[in-house]
Amino acid sequence: MFPAEALARELAARGWRIVLATDRRGEQYAHSFPAEERLDLDAATGSGPLGMLKAAGAIAQGVMQARKAFDRLDPAVVVGFGGYPSAPALLAAISQKRPTLIHEQNAVLGRTNRWLAPYVDQLASAFPTLERAPDKVRAPVEVVGIPVRADIRALHDRAYVAPDYRIRVLVTGGSQGARILSETVPRALAALPETLRARLKVEQQTRAESLEAAQQVYLEAGVAAEVAPFFRDMAARLSGAHLVIGRAGASTVSELAVAGLPSILIPLKIATDDHQRANAKLLADAGAAWVITEDELTVDSLTAAVQSLLSNASGLAARAGAARSVAMPDAVRRLADITERTAAAG
């Protein structure tokens, strides 16, 4: 939802009228979405023959709702961001021959976008590689990146400062599969040589049920640490970090690139189509990130990676520069430009 909201704000600033079309699930994340009107469209997903049949029925109903609304609104362009909530509006627009655009956040084309890509007018991607794209896609693919928040965008203009004595390590984690980070990272950092542990200032997001155990591990190891389920001031924490350890979601990878930070990434193994592994490849290939798969992740392997990186200040600075070299800090402007071109071409 955030890339859609960022695009909406950019287009509204350019004088466009914005309508948000999503289902009830999407509405939960759209409290601040700058739309003049909101269309609540039926949509669903399912597994198994019966589940798929019910999902198809819901999407068909959503398509009819969207077609009726589009007859009234006459949209100049319809932009989809993936996931089944975007399907009804895009299908309705395609059936009415309206200009259409898809933005794919991950380095692997998502299932809904994969299904619709052959029929839209324009395809925009966040990553320079786009796996699982159908051969019959007729739309050109333009790499635009992922819109990031303004406070994250501002970090692109500041220089990375390698650690002298104090080393700040930021540990982030998603809601899915976060247990492995919550439990492994504290033990790995606690296993570092004492001379290195004494220099650490760790800020770690962790699952609430793992919080006390993580705090205890750090306390016993003599590691200064702040552990919390969520950090609201992420831009400030990224600004002060020397190394980030986390997953490889599309937004995380984009923010690390824009902020110009070295990282250790552990892609979520159960991510659909293994898209986090593909996302992480961007930073790994640039020399910015050290990637450890879940199958390879142990306390020892993570300790070795952290020790290798933190023992080489000039190497950290080089990785920071590599991250910044693949950043697209002006992604929202690029995406808005493509949206306007797609509308004009229609």
N, C-alpha and C positions, 0 to 999 in steps of 0.2 A: 504493500500500500504506500510506503514512503516514496519510492520513485514516482508513482502516480501523483502523489500530493505535491512533490517538488515541481513536476512538470506543470501541474495545474496552476501553481503560484506564478511560475515564470510566464505562462501563457496569459494569465489574468493581468499581469503587469504589462503585457503587450496589447491589451485591449480585448482579449478573447472572452467569451462567455463560456463557463464551464458547467457541465452536467456530469455527475458521478453515477455510473451504472454498476451496481454490484448486488450481491445477495445479502442475507441477514448476517452471515458470517463476516463478510467484508465490512459491514457497517460498524462492527465492534471496534475496528481500527481506524475509523474515519471521523472521529469526533471533531478534528480541526481541519477537515478537508474543505478547501475554499470553493464550494460548488453553489451555484445559484439554485440548482434543483438536484434532487436525488431520486434515482429510479431503483426501486426495490424489485429485482428480477429473481424469479425462481431459478435455482441451479442446484446441482447435487453431484456427488460422485458415489461410486459403489463398486463392490467386488462380487464376483459370482454372477451367474445368469440373471437371477432375480434382482440383485442389487444394480446391475448394469441397466436392466430394463426400467427400473424405477428412476434411475438417474437420467436416462434418455428422455423419459416422460417429463421430468422436471425441467430439463434443459429446453425441450420443445415448447413447454409452456412459457419459459423465460424468453425464448425467441419471439413468440407471438406478442408478449408484453412489450418487448423492445421495439418490434416493428411498428406497433401502434404508437408508441411514444415518439419514434423517429419520424413518423408521418406528421406529427404535430411540431416537433422541434427542428426538423430538417438539419441535422448536424453536418458541418463541413468536413469533419474527419472523425473517425472512431479509433481510439488507441487502446490496445489491450496489453496487459502486463502479465499474462499467464495465470495458470490455475483455472479450475473449472468455473469460478465466478465470472471470469471474463468471457466465457464461451457464448452465452446467449446474445450479448450485445454485438460481438464480432460476427456471429452467424447471421444476425438480423441485418447488419450493415452489408455483409457480403451478398446476401440474397437481394438487397435493394440496390446493389452496385454503387454503394457509397465508398469514398476513399477510406482505406483502412491501414493501420500500422500496428505492428507488434514490437514490444521491447522485451528482450530476454535478458534477465539479470545474471544467469549462470553461464558457465562455459559449456554446459550441455543443454541443448534445446529441450525445454520441459515438454511433458506429454501433451498438454492442451495446445501449446504453441506449435509443437511438432505436427499435430493434427491439422491445425489451421494455416500453417505457414505457406503451403502451396497456393492458397487462395487470397492472401492479402496483397496489398500494393507495395508495402515497404516493410522490411525487417531490420530492426536495430538491435545490436548486441552490446553487452557490457564488456566482453572479452574478445581479443583478436582471434581466438579459435572458438569454433562453435560446433561441438560434437553432436552427432545424431540428427543433423539437419537432413531432411529428405532430399533426394536427388532431384525431385521434380519441383523444388521451390523456385518460383519464377521471380520473386521479389529480390532486388539487390540487397545485400547485407551491409549495413554501415556500422562501424564500431564507434560507439559514443561514450562508453563507460556507464557508471551508475551515479546518479545525482547523490551528493552527500550534503549533510546539514551545513549551514553557513559557518558554524563554529569549527567544524572539522575542515572545511575548505580553507579557513584562515591559517591552519597549520602548515599548509603547503608553502607558505611564504616565509616560514621561519627555518633557520638552519639547525640541523641535528648537532647536538653537543655531546661528544663521547664522554663517558664517565671518567672522572679523575680518581676519586676515592669512593663516594657513595654511588651505588648502582641501583637504579630503580627498575624493578621487574613488574610488569602489569600482566595479570592472568585473567583472561576473559573466558566465558563459557556460555553456550546456549542452553536452552531448557532441555533439548533432546540429548540424551547420552552424556549429560554433564557429569555423571558420577565418576567416570574414569579420570576426568581432569581434577575434580574435587579431591579425590583420594590420592592420585599418583603425583601430582605436581608438588604438594607440600613435602611428601616423602623424598622426592627427587632433589628438591632444593635443600632439604635437611641433610642430604648425603654429600653435599659439596664440601670441599676442604674448609676447615675452620677459618682460615684467612680470608676466604671468599665469602663465607656465610656472614662474617662480621660486617662486611661492606653492603650487604643487601638491604633494600627497603622494598618489601613485596606488597603489592595491592592485588588482592585476588577476589574475584567473584566466585561464589561457590553455592551449591545447593544448601538450603536452610538446614536440612537434616545432617549435612556434613560439616557445618560451620564450626561447631565446638571441637570436633576431632582435628580439623585443619589448624585451628588456633593452638591446640595443645602440641601438635607436631612442631609448629614454628617456635613456640615458647621453649620447648625442651631443646631445640637445636640452636637457640640463641639468635633466631632470625627475626628482625623487626618486621612485623606484618600487620596489615589491615585486611580483615576478611569480612566480606558482607555479601548478601544475596544479590545485591544490585547496586551499581554506581550510576548516579544520575549525571554527574559532571564528567562524562567520558572524555570530552575534548580536553579538559584540563589535565586529566590523567594521562592521556596520550601525549600531550605536550611535554610532560615531565619524564616519560618513560624512556629507558635505554634499550629495553627488549620487551617484546610482547609474546606471550604464549597463549594460544587459543585455537579455536576451530577455524574452518576455512569457508564460512558462508560468504556469499557474494558481497554483502555490505562490509563485512570484516576485511576481506581482501582489498576492496576498494579504499576503505578508510586507511588501512596500513600504507597503501601506495601513496595516497594523497598526503598523509602525515609524514611520509618518508621514514618509516621505522623498520628495523630488522625484527625478524620474528621466527618463532618455532611454531609450525602449524601442525595440528593433528586432525586431519579431515574426519568428519563424522562417517563412520563405516556404513550406517544404514541409510544415508542420504539417497534419495531417489536417483537411480542411474549413476551412482557414485559421483555426483556432480561436484562435491566439495574437493575431491581429489583433483578434478580438472580445474577448479578455481585456483587451488593452491599452486598449480603448475606455472601460472603466470609469474608469481613472485619467486618460485624456485628456479625457473629458467633464467630469470634476470639476475640471480645470485643474491636475492634479498631475503629469502626464507629458507629455513631448514625444515624439511617435511618429514614427519614420522607417522607412518600409518598406525592405525589402532592395533593391527596384528604385530607390529614391531615395537609398540610402546611398552616399555617396562620402566621401573624406577631407575635401573642402571643405564638404559639407553637414553633416557631423558637427562639424567645427571651428566652423562658424558657430553651430550649436545650443549647443555647450558654452560658447562665448564669450558668447553672449547670456544664458545662464542664470547663469554664474558672475560676470558683471559687474553683477548686480543682487541683492544680498544680501537685500533685503526681498522681492524676487520669489521667491527660493528659500524663504524662510520661509512665504510665502503658499501656495506649492505644497505644502510640507510639511503645512500645515494642511488643504489640500484633500485630500491623501492620507488623512490621519487621519479626515476626515469621512465617507469611504465604507468605513472599516474595520469588520470584524465580529470583534473580538478574542475573543468568547465563542462561536465557531462550534461547538466541540465540545459545549458545554452545550446549545446549540440543537438540534444533531443528535441528541443523546442523548434530549432531551425528545420530539422527533418519533418517534424509534424506540420509546420507551415508549408513546406514544399509539397508534401503529400496532399494536403488540402488543395493547394493551388493547382496541382496536376490533375486533380479529379474534376 
